[in-house]
Amino acid sequence: MDEQPFTDDEYAFLRHARFGELPPAVRPDERVALTETDPGRDRPEESEDPIRWNVQG
């Protein structure tokens, strides 16, 4: 016996039942520009000795 897939309205109800209501959207006048304060940590800084970071296993 084949089951019929849910309709979009049924999926919307199931999402609402599981996750609840979304918070209100942020208005454009409440938005701020993102400012990164920490440097990326994936590579050592240029001032350090590159030989020190040459790890061989």
C-alpha distances in whole Angstrom, upper triangle without the diagonal:
4,6,10,13,16,18,22,23,20,21,25,25,23,26,28,27,27,31,32,35,36,40,42,43,46,49,51,54,53,52,54,55,54,57,56,59,58,58,56,56,54,58,61,64,66,69,68,69,66,67,66,63,63,61,60,58
4,6,9,13,15,19,20,18,18,22,22,21,23,26,25,25,28,30,32,34,37,39,40,43,46,47,51,50,49,51,52,50,53,53,56,55,56,53,53,51,55,58,61,63,66,65,66,64,65,64,60,60,59,58,57
4,6,9,12,16,17,14,15,19,18,17,20,22,21,22,25,26,28,30,34,36,37,40,42,44,48,46,46,48,49,48,51,50,53,53,53,51,51,50,53,57,59,61,64,64,65,62,64,63,59,59,57,57,56
4,7,9,12,14,12,13,16,17,16,18,21,20,21,24,25,27,28,32,34,34,38,40,42,45,44,43,46,47,46,49,49,52,52,52,50,50,49,53,56,58,61,64,63,64,62,63,62,59,59,58,58,56
4,7,10,11,10,10,13,14,13,15,18,18,18,21,22,24,25,29,30,31,34,36,38,42,41,40,42,43,42,45,45,48,48,49,46,47,45,49,52,54,57,60,59,61,58,60,59,55,56,54,55,53
4,7,8,6,6,10,10,10,12,14,15,16,18,19,20,22,25,27,28,31,33,36,39,38,37,40,41,40,43,43,46,46,47,45,46,45,48,52,54,56,59,59,60,58,60,59,55,56,55,55,54
4,5,5,6,9,10,11,12,14,15,17,18,19,20,21,24,26,26,30,32,34,37,36,35,38,39,39,43,43,46,46,47,45,46,45,49,52,54,57,59,59,61,59,61,60,56,57,56,57,56
4,5,5,6,9,10,11,12,14,15,16,17,17,18,21,22,22,26,28,30,33,32,32,35,36,36,39,40,43,43,44,42,44,43,46,50,51,54,57,57,59,56,59,58,54,55,54,55,54
4,5,5,6,9,10,11,12,14,15,15,15,17,20,21,22,26,27,30,33,32,32,35,36,36,40,41,44,44,46,44,45,45,48,52,53,56,58,58,60,58,61,59,56,57,56,57,56
4,5,5,6,9,10,10,12,14,14,15,17,21,23,24,27,30,32,35,34,34,37,38,38,41,42,44,45,46,44,45,45,48,51,53,56,58,58,60,58,60,59,55,56,55,56,55
4,5,5,6,9,10,11,12,13,14,15,19,21,22,25,28,30,33,32,31,34,35,35,38,38,41,41,42,40,41,41,44,48,49,52,55,55,57,54,57,55,52,53,52,52,51
4,5,5,6,9,10,10,11,11,12,16,17,18,22,24,27,30,28,28,31,33,32,36,36,39,40,41,39,41,40,44,47,49,51,54,54,56,54,56,55,52,53,52,53,52
4,5,5,6,9,10,10,11,13,17,18,20,24,26,29,32,30,30,33,35,35,38,39,41,42,43,42,43,43,46,49,51,54,56,56,58,56,59,57,54,55,54,55,54
4,5,5,6,9,9,12,14,17,20,21,25,28,30,33,31,31,34,35,34,38,38,40,40,42,40,41,41,44,47,49,52,54,54,56,54,56,55,51,53,51,52,51
4,5,5,6,7,9,10,14,17,18,21,24,27,30,28,27,30,31,30,34,34,36,37,38,36,37,37,41,44,45,48,51,51,53,51,53,52,48,50,48,50,49
4,5,5,5,6,9,12,15,17,20,23,26,28,26,26,29,31,31,34,34,37,37,39,38,39,39,43,46,47,50,52,52,54,53,55,53,50,52,50,52,51
4,6,6,9,12,15,18,20,23,26,29,31,29,29,32,34,33,36,37,39,39,41,40,40,40,44,47,48,52,54,53,56,54,56,54,51,53,51,53,51
4,6,9,12,15,18,20,23,26,29,31,29,29,31,32,31,34,34,36,36,38,36,37,37,41,44,45,48,51,50,52,51,53,51,48,49,48,49,48
4,7,8,11,14,16,19,22,25,28,25,25,27,29,28,31,31,33,33,35,34,34,35,39,41,43,46,48,48,50,49,51,49,46,47,46,48,47
4,7,9,12,15,18,21,24,26,24,24,27,29,28,31,32,34,35,37,36,37,37,41,44,45,48,50,50,52,51,53,51,48,50,49,51,50
4,6,9,12,15,18,21,23,21,21,24,27,26,30,31,33,34,36,35,37,37,41,43,44,47,50,50,52,51,54,52,49,51,50,52,51
4,6,8,12,15,18,20,18,18,21,23,23,26,27,30,31,33,32,34,34,38,41,41,44,46,47,49,48,51,49,46,48,47,49,49
4,6,9,12,15,17,15,15,18,21,21,24,25,28,29,31,31,33,34,37,40,40,43,45,45,48,47,50,48,45,48,47,49,49
4,7,9,12,14,12,13,17,19,20,24,26,28,30,32,32,34,35,39,41,41,44,46,47,50,49,52,50,47,49,49,51,51
4,6,9,12,10,11,14,17,18,21,23,26,28,30,30,32,33,36,39,39,41,44,44,47,46,50,48,45,47,47,50,50
4,6,8,6,7,10,13,15,18,21,23,26,28,28,31,32,35,37,37,39,41,42,45,45,48,46,44,46,46,49,49
4,6,5,7,11,14,16,19,22,25,27,30,30,33,34,37,39,38,41,43,44,47,47,50,49,46,48,49,51,52
4,5,5,9,11,14,17,20,23,26,28,29,32,33,35,37,37,39,41,42,45,45,48,47,44,47,48,50,51
4,6,8,11,14,17,21,23,26,28,30,33,34,36,38,37,39,41,43,46,46,49,48,45,48,49,52,53
4,7,10,13,16,19,21,24,26,28,30,32,35,36,35,38,39,41,44,44,47,46,43,46,47,50,50
4,7,9,13,16,18,21,23,24,27,29,31,33,32,34,36,38,41,40,44,43,40,43,43,46,47
4,6,9,13,15,18,20,22,25,27,29,30,29,31,33,34,38,38,41,40,37,40,41,44,45
4,6,10,13,16,17,19,22,24,26,27,26,28,30,31,35,34,38,37,35,37,38,41,43
4,7,10,12,14,15,18,20,22,24,23,25,27,28,32,31,35,34,31,34,35,38,39
4,6,9,11,13,16,19,20,21,20,22,24,25,29,29,32,31,29,32,33,36,37
4,6,8,9,13,15,16,18,16,19,21,22,25,25,29,27,25,28,29,32,34
4,7,10,12,15,16,16,15,18,19,20,24,24,27,26,24,27,28,32,33
4,6,8,12,13,13,12,15,16,17,21,21,24,22,20,24,25,28,30
4,6,9,10,10,9,12,13,14,18,18,21,20,17,21,22,25,27
4,6,7,9,9,12,15,15,18,17,20,19,16,19,20,23,24
4,6,7,9,12,14,13,16,15,18,16,13,16,17,20,21
4,7,10,12,15,14,16,14,16,15,12,14,15,17,19
4,7,9,12,11,12,10,13,12,9,12,13,16,18
4,6,8,7,9,8,11,10,8,11,13,16,19
4,6,6,9,9,13,12,10,14,16,19,22
4,6,8,8,12,12,11,14,17,20,23
4,7,9,12,12,12,15,18,21,24
4,6,9,8,9,12,14,18,21
4,6,6,7,10,12,16,19
4,5,5,7,10,13,17
4,5,5,8,11,14
4,6,8,11,14
4,6,9,12
4,6,10
4,7
4
